[in-house]
Amino acid sequence: MGRSVMPSQIYTRGGDRGETSLVDGSRTPKDSTRVEAYGAVDEANSWIGAARAATDEPLLQDVLAFAQHRFFNCSSNLATPAGAAVQPPRIAEEDVTFLERAIDRFEASTGALHRFIVPGGGPAAGFLHVARTVCRRAERALVRLAREAPVDPLVQKFINRSSDLLFAAARYANFAEGRADVFWDPAAPPPSLADKTP
């Protein structure tokens, strides 16, 4: 006889009617402000994971890995309503300070920036720029949620600083690959449309 296999727990069917469970077991619509907030944080975290998969640079790997774990703390915090019996993992002031130190470390290599740059470059930098913009969307969602319910100020601060970190990390990723910043040129001429196929 073969060993029995436990059924998959990935699907619960509990969300088939457009609701989801929060950490305390309460139900909320999937399009609620709270779900939008922690969903955007999760999306940003996934893009950071894509960036990590696209680079072997040690400093980037270490900093982004730390950020991913704290993003989970943020999501858990946002998915826990005020007054819940269970307490989620917290964000500490030291976590925010670490992000600031990491930004300074990246800029020590890339130099300070006083002009807008065009997002892109290598794959890791491209993913990090997407993560940055999703992180900004998450921050806007947190602001909306804070009008309806208590939000830990340190979570808001961490997400705000994370978008700055991801911008600095994107520049560093390109620097590590020997790629220069591409500065925004408001008067950039259109390229030739002549056939450039090999």
C-alpha positions as CSV (number, residue, x, y, z in Angstrom):
1,M,0.0,0.0,0.0
2,G,1.3,3.5,-0.8
3,R,1.5,6.2,1.8
4,S,-1.6,8.4,2.0
5,V,-1.2,11.9,0.8
6,M,-2.7,14.8,2.7
7,P,-5.1,17.0,0.6
8,S,-3.8,20.4,-0.5
9,Q,-4.4,23.2,1.9
10,I,-3.6,25.9,-0.7
11,Y,-7.2,26.3,-1.7
12,T,-9.9,26.7,1.1
13,R,-12.9,27.7,-1.0
14,G,-13.5,30.3,1.7
15,G,-12.9,33.2,-0.7
16,D,-15.3,32.1,-3.4
17,R,-17.8,34.7,-2.4
18,G,-15.4,37.6,-2.5
19,E,-14.3,37.7,1.2
20,T,-11.1,36.7,2.9
21,S,-10.1,36.1,6.5
22,L,-7.9,38.4,8.5
23,V,-5.4,37.3,11.2
24,D,-8.0,37.3,13.9
25,G,-10.4,35.2,11.9
26,S,-12.8,38.0,11.0
27,R,-14.0,38.2,7.4
28,T,-13.6,41.2,5.1
29,P,-14.3,41.9,1.4
30,K,-11.3,41.2,-0.8
31,D,-11.6,44.8,-2.3
32,S,-11.5,46.4,1.2
33,T,-9.0,49.1,1.9
34,R,-7.1,46.9,4.3
35,V,-6.8,44.0,1.8
36,E,-5.6,46.5,-0.8
37,A,-2.9,47.8,1.5
38,Y,-1.4,44.4,2.5
39,G,-1.9,43.1,-1.0
40,A,0.2,45.9,-2.4
41,V,2.9,45.2,0.2
42,D,2.8,41.6,-0.9
43,E,3.1,42.5,-4.5
44,A,6.1,44.7,-3.9
45,N,7.7,41.9,-1.9
46,S,7.2,39.6,-4.9
47,W,9.0,42.0,-7.2
48,I,11.8,42.2,-4.7
49,G,12.0,38.4,-4.9
50,A,12.2,38.7,-8.7
51,A,15.1,41.2,-8.4
52,R,16.9,38.8,-6.0
53,A,16.5,36.0,-8.5
54,A,18.1,38.2,-11.2
55,T,21.3,39.1,-9.3
56,D,24.1,37.3,-7.3
57,E,25.5,40.6,-5.9
58,P,26.1,39.9,-2.2
59,L,25.2,43.3,-0.7
60,L,22.0,43.4,-2.7
61,Q,21.1,39.9,-1.7
62,D,21.6,40.6,2.0
63,V,19.8,43.9,2.1
64,L,16.8,42.7,-0.1
65,A,16.5,39.5,1.9
66,F,16.1,41.5,5.1
67,A,13.6,43.8,3.4
68,Q,11.5,40.8,2.3
69,H,11.3,39.4,5.8
70,R,10.2,42.8,7.2
71,F,7.7,43.2,4.3
72,F,6.0,40.0,5.7
73,N,5.9,41.7,9.1
74,C,4.2,44.7,7.5
75,S,1.7,42.5,5.7
76,S,0.9,40.6,8.9
77,N,0.5,43.8,10.8
78,L,-1.8,45.3,8.3
79,A,-3.9,42.1,8.2
80,T,-4.5,42.3,11.9
81,P,-7.3,44.6,13.0
82,A,-6.9,46.8,16.1
83,G,-7.9,45.0,19.3
84,A,-7.2,41.5,17.9
85,A,-6.2,39.0,20.6
86,V,-3.2,37.8,18.5
87,Q,-0.3,40.3,18.1
88,P,1.6,40.2,14.8
89,P,5.3,40.6,14.3
90,R,6.3,44.3,14.7
91,I,8.4,46.8,12.8
92,A,11.0,48.5,15.0
93,E,12.6,51.9,14.6
94,E,15.9,50.0,14.2
95,D,14.5,48.4,11.0
96,V,13.9,51.8,9.5
97,T,17.3,53.0,10.6
98,F,18.8,50.0,8.8
99,L,17.1,50.9,5.6
100,E,18.6,54.4,5.8
101,R,22.1,53.0,6.5
102,A,21.6,50.7,3.4
103,I,20.6,53.6,1.3
104,D,23.7,55.5,2.4
105,R,25.8,52.5,1.6
106,F,24.4,52.1,-1.9
107,E,24.9,55.9,-2.6
108,A,28.5,55.7,-1.4
109,S,29.1,53.6,-4.5
110,T,26.7,55.2,-7.0
111,G,27.0,58.8,-5.9
112,A,24.2,61.2,-4.9
113,L,21.6,62.0,-7.6
114,H,20.2,65.4,-8.5
115,R,18.5,64.5,-11.8
116,F,15.6,62.1,-12.7
117,I,16.7,58.8,-14.2
118,V,14.9,56.6,-16.6
119,P,13.9,53.3,-14.9
120,G,15.6,50.2,-16.4
121,G,19.0,48.9,-17.0
122,G,19.8,45.3,-16.1
123,P,17.1,42.8,-15.1
124,A,17.6,43.2,-11.4
125,A,17.4,47.0,-11.6
126,G,14.3,46.8,-13.8
127,F,12.6,44.6,-11.2
128,L,13.6,46.9,-8.4
129,H,12.2,49.9,-10.2
130,V,8.8,48.1,-10.5
131,A,9.1,47.1,-6.8
132,R,9.7,50.8,-6.0
133,T,6.5,52.0,-7.8
134,V,4.4,49.2,-6.3
135,C,5.8,50.2,-2.9
136,R,4.6,53.8,-3.5
137,R,1.2,52.4,-4.3
138,A,1.3,50.4,-1.1
139,E,2.1,53.6,0.8
140,R,-0.9,55.4,-0.7
141,A,-3.1,52.5,0.3
142,L,-1.8,52.7,3.8
143,V,-2.7,56.4,4.0
144,R,-6.2,55.5,2.9
145,L,-6.4,52.7,5.5
146,A,-5.2,55.0,8.2
147,R,-8.2,57.2,7.6
148,E,-10.5,54.3,8.5
149,A,-8.6,52.3,11.1
150,P,-5.4,52.5,13.3
151,V,-2.2,51.8,11.4
152,D,1.2,51.3,13.1
153,P,3.2,54.5,12.3
154,L,6.3,52.4,12.0
155,V,4.8,50.3,9.3
156,Q,4.0,53.5,7.3
157,K,7.5,54.8,7.9
158,F,9.1,51.5,6.9
159,I,7.1,51.3,3.6
160,N,7.9,54.9,2.9
161,R,11.6,54.4,3.4
162,S,11.5,51.1,1.5
163,S,10.6,52.9,-1.8
164,D,13.7,55.0,-1.3
165,L,15.8,51.9,-0.6
166,L,14.5,50.2,-3.7
167,F,15.4,53.2,-5.9
168,A,18.9,53.3,-4.4
169,A,19.2,49.5,-4.8
170,A,18.1,49.7,-8.5
171,R,20.9,52.2,-9.1
172,Y,23.4,50.0,-7.2
173,A,22.3,47.0,-9.2
174,N,23.2,48.8,-12.5
175,F,26.4,50.1,-11.0
176,A,27.4,46.6,-10.0
177,E,26.9,45.5,-13.6
178,G,28.9,48.4,-15.0
179,R,25.8,50.2,-16.3
180,A,25.5,54.0,-16.1
181,D,22.4,55.9,-15.1
182,V,20.3,57.1,-18.0
183,F,19.1,60.6,-17.2
184,W,15.7,61.9,-18.2
185,D,16.0,64.1,-21.3
186,P,12.8,66.2,-21.8
187,A,13.9,67.0,-25.3
188,A,15.1,63.5,-26.3
189,P,14.7,63.3,-30.1
190,P,12.7,60.4,-31.6
191,P,14.9,57.5,-32.8
192,S,15.2,56.4,-36.4
193,L,12.5,53.9,-37.5
194,A,14.8,52.4,-40.1
195,D,15.0,48.7,-40.2
196,K,17.4,47.6,-37.4
197,T,16.8,43.9,-37.5
198,P,19.9,41.8,-37.8
